[in-house]
C-alpha cells in the first residue's frame, strides 16, 4: 500500500516539476516577444526618420542612389524580421507549435 502512495506522490512531483519548467520557458518566450516587438518598432521609427531627413540629399547626388535603394529596403526588412521573430516567440508561448 505504501508503494502505491509513493508512486502517486512521485507522479505528482514530476507533474508539478514539468509544469514549473514549462511555465518558466513560457515566461522567457513571452519576455522575448516584447523585446522583439519593441526593437522592431524602435528601429521602424528611427530608420524612417533617418530616411525622411536624408532623402533630399540622397536624391541630389547620383552616387548615393545605391545607398538610397539599400536603405529603403533595409528599413522595411529589419523591423519585419524582428516582428516575425516576435510572432514566433508568441506562438511558442501559446503552445501552438
C-alpha positions as CSV (number, residue, x, y, z in Angstrom):
1,X,0.0,0.0,0.0
2,X,2.8,2.4,0.8
3,X,4.4,1.8,-2.7
4,X,1.2,3.0,-4.4
5,X,1.2,6.1,-2.3
6,X,4.8,6.8,-3.1
7,X,4.1,6.3,-6.8
8,X,1.3,8.8,-6.7
9,X,3.5,11.3,-4.8
10,X,6.3,10.8,-7.3
11,X,3.9,11.3,-10.2
12,X,2.5,14.5,-8.6
13,X,6.1,15.8,-8.0
14,X,7.0,15.1,-11.6
15,X,3.9,16.8,-12.9
16,X,4.5,19.9,-10.8
17,X,8.1,20.0,-11.9
18,X,7.1,19.7,-15.5
19,X,4.5,22.4,-15.1
20,X,7.0,24.7,-13.4
21,X,9.6,24.1,-16.2
22,X,7.0,24.8,-18.9
23,X,5.9,28.0,-17.1
24,X,9.5,29.3,-16.8
25,X,10.1,28.6,-20.5
26,X,6.8,30.2,-21.5
27,X,7.7,33.3,-19.4
28,X,11.1,33.6,-21.2
29,X,9.5,33.4,-24.6
30,X,6.8,35.9,-23.6
31,X,9.5,38.3,-22.5
32,X,11.4,37.8,-25.7
33,X,8.2,38.6,-27.6
34,X,8.0,42.0,-26.0
35,X,11.7,42.6,-26.6
36,X,11.5,41.9,-30.3
37,X,8.3,43.9,-30.7
38,X,9.9,46.9,-29.0
39,X,13.1,46.6,-31.0
40,X,11.2,46.3,-34.3
41,X,9.1,49.4,-33.5
42,X,12.1,51.4,-32.3
43,X,14.0,50.6,-35.5
44,X,11.0,51.3,-37.7
45,X,10.7,54.8,-36.2
46,X,14.4,55.6,-36.2
47,X,15.1,54.3,-39.7
48,X,12.1,56.1,-41.3
49,X,13.1,59.3,-39.5
50,X,16.7,59.0,-40.9
51,X,15.3,58.2,-44.4
52,X,12.9,61.2,-44.3
53,X,15.7,63.5,-43.1
54,X,18.3,62.4,-45.7
55,X,16.3,61.6,-48.8
56,X,16.7,65.0,-50.4
57,X,20.5,64.9,-50.2
58,X,20.5,61.3,-51.5
59,X,18.3,62.3,-54.5
60,X,20.6,65.2,-55.3
61,X,23.8,63.0,-55.6
62,X,23.5,60.3,-58.2
63,X,26.4,58.4,-56.5
64,X,24.2,57.8,-53.5
65,X,21.4,56.1,-55.4
66,X,22.5,52.6,-54.4
67,X,22.7,53.7,-50.8
68,X,19.2,55.1,-51.0
69,X,17.8,51.9,-52.5
70,X,19.6,49.7,-49.9
71,X,18.3,51.9,-47.1
72,X,14.8,51.8,-48.5
73,X,14.8,48.0,-48.5
74,X,16.5,47.6,-45.1
75,X,14.2,50.0,-43.3
76,X,11.4,47.5,-44.0
77,X,13.2,44.2,-43.9
78,X,14.9,44.6,-40.5
79,X,11.7,45.6,-38.5
80,X,9.6,43.0,-40.3
81,X,12.2,40.3,-39.4
82,X,12.2,41.3,-35.8
83,X,8.4,41.3,-35.7
84,X,8.4,37.8,-37.3
85,X,10.7,36.6,-34.5
86,X,8.3,38.2,-32.0
87,X,5.3,36.3,-33.6
88,X,7.4,33.1,-33.5
89,X,8.1,33.6,-29.8
90,X,4.5,34.3,-29.1
91,X,3.4,31.1,-30.8
92,X,5.8,29.2,-28.6
93,X,4.3,30.9,-25.6
94,X,0.8,29.8,-26.5
95,X,1.9,26.3,-27.3
96,X,0.5,26.2,-30.9
97,X,3.7,24.8,-32.4
